[in-house]
Amino acid sequence: MARNRKIINQPHFTPPAYRWLFICIFVTLFVLIFYAMMHQFIPSPTWYALGFKLNIGFTIIMASWFYCMLRLNPASLSEVYKRYYKWFVMLSAPAIFYFLGYVAIIYSIGNIVGNFSDTPHIIHDVMQKQSVESRRGCKTRLVGKSLQHALPPNFCITQASFNQPPQEIAVRLVGKQSYFGFSLDYIEYDWEKTLKLYPSSLLLTAI
């Protein structure tokens, strides 16, 4: 005699509501990140503090929205995020939104909005040469206090420029300044100021 087996009807997977809006926001974040990587931007202290707070609020809203969509659709948890993958996605979601929002809000949005009210500006600084072993990006670069909060926090130079003394060079950062920060266009060497800092090194180079 066959045993009576209890039939369990599993709910079918249905796409979460407002998923396309959620995906569009996610894609927009990636576009803004690529924009930030293509344009070197130094956020102002005021905008950096405000952007940090805005990013915290953005992270809370996006993570709550993400969890709400999963909770309203339990089938998605069992069919899409199984076992450990489910917990990995759920625990890492706030960190992912925070990172995406951090770059997009502070650097990309700050740079884009600042373009409507920026003015030509020059920053004087003394930068140090730095050599790193990297498969991505440049191996010879300039680093300094002015680029400490920039993205990326360095300026690439050629190997020939890196080999020339001295180790520290006075530079002029040429770009545009606004309330949101400084958008760097290019860097000029200030050899006159560098000569005052390291006269012996430059004299030996000239000889």
N, C-alpha and C positions, 0 to 999 in steps of 0.2 A: 504494500500500500504506500503510495507516494506521500511523502510528508508535505504538509502545507507550508509553503514558503511565503514569507511576507514580502510583498512587492513594494519596493521603495522607489517612488517617483522623484528623480533628481530634477531640480529646476534647470531649464535650458538657459544657456548663456544669452544674455541680451545686452547690447552695448549700453554703457552708462549714458545718462542724460547729459546734455551739453558737452559731449565729448569733443566735438569739433572746435568749440570755443577754447576748450582746454588745450587741445593740440595746437591751435593757432598761437596761443600764448607761449607754448613751449617752443615752437619753431621761431617765433619772434625773438625769444631770448637767445637762441643760437645765432641768429642773424646779428643781433647786437653785440654778441661776444666776438664774432669775426670782425665787426666794425671796430671794436676796441683794440683788437690785435693789429689792425691795419693803420690806426691813427694813435700816435703816442700822446697821451693826455695826462697832465698832472692835476689832480683835483685840489681845489682850495680847501683849507682846514674847515671852513664853514660848511661847504657843500659835502665834504667827506663825512662830517658828523651827522648832517641831515640825511645824506644818502644811506648811512649805516642804519639809522632809525627806520627809514622807509623800507630798507631791505628786510629788517626784522619783521615789520608788519606784513610785507609781501610774502615772506616765507611762511608765516602763520596762516595767512589766507589760503595760499596755494596748497600747503600740506593738509589743512582742514578740508578743503574742497576735494582733494585727492582721496582722503580717507572716507569722506562722505559718499563719494561715488562708489567706492568698494563696498561700503556697508549697506547701501541701498540695493546693491546687486550682489548677493552672496555667491551666486553661481560663478562670478568672475574670479573669486578667490580660489575656488576648487578647480577651475578649468585653465586659468591663465597663470596664476601664481601658486604653484604646488610646492608643498613641503618647505624646504629651506629657502627657495626662491621667493616665496611669499613674504617671509620674515625679512629677508634681505631688502626687498623692495620697500616694504613698509618702514623699516628702520632707517634706511638710507634716503628716503624721499625728502625729509627736511633738509639734510645736508646738501642734496643735489639742488633743491630750490634756492637754498641760501647762497651757494656758489654762483649759480646762474644769475640770480638777482644782484649779487654783489658786483659782478663785473658789468652787467647790463645797466644797472641804475647809476652807479657812481661814475663809471668811465664812459660808457656809450651815450647814455641819455644826457649826462652832464656835458659831454663834448658836443653833442648835436644841438642841444638847447643853447649852449654858450655861443654857438656860431652866429646867432641872431643879434648878439650884443657885444661881441668881442672887439678889441682894438689891438693894433700892433704893439708888441711888447718885447723887451730883451731882458734876459736874466743873466747876470754875471756870476760865474762860479769857478771854482778850482776843482777839477775832476781827476780821478786816479785811473791809471790803466789797469786792466784786469784780464787775465788769461784763464779760460776754463776749458775743460774737456767736455764737449757737448756735441751730440749728433744732430741736435735740432738747434737752430739759431746760430749766432756767431760765436767764435772762440775768442776773439780779441775785441774788447769793448771798453767803454769809459763808464765809470760809476762815480756818483757824487751825491751830496746832500740834496741837491735840487731834484734829482731823479729818484729819490728814496721811495716816494709814494706813486711814482709813475707806473704805467703799464706799457711795455716792460720797464723795469727799473734800471735800464742801462741804455747805452748808445753804441751801436756797432761801428767799428773802425777797421781799416785794412791792416794786414800784417805789416806792411811797410811803415805805416804810421805808428804802429805799436812798437816797432823796433827802434824808433828814434827816441833819444832821451829828451827830456827827463821823464821820471815816472809820473809826476803830476803836471797837468797842463791847465792854464787859465783859458776858459772858453766863454763864449757868448751863446746862450740859447735863444734862438730867434723863433718867434711864433706870435700867438695872439692870446691876450688875457681877457678874462671875463669874470663875473661873480662866481661861476662854477669852477674855474681853474684856468690852467695854461695849456694851450694846444701847441705842441712843439712841431715846428716845420723842419728846421735843420740846425746844426751846430757849427759855429765858427771858432777857429783857434785864435786866441788873443796872445800873439807872440810877444808883444810889447810888455804886457803884464807878466808873462811867463819868464821873460828875460830878467825882470826884477826879482823874481823868486829864485831862479836857478841860473845866474849869469854864467857860471863856469861850465855847466853842461852844454848850454847853447853855443858858447864860444868854441868848445872842443868840437861840436858838431859842424860848425861853420868851417873850421880848419880842415 
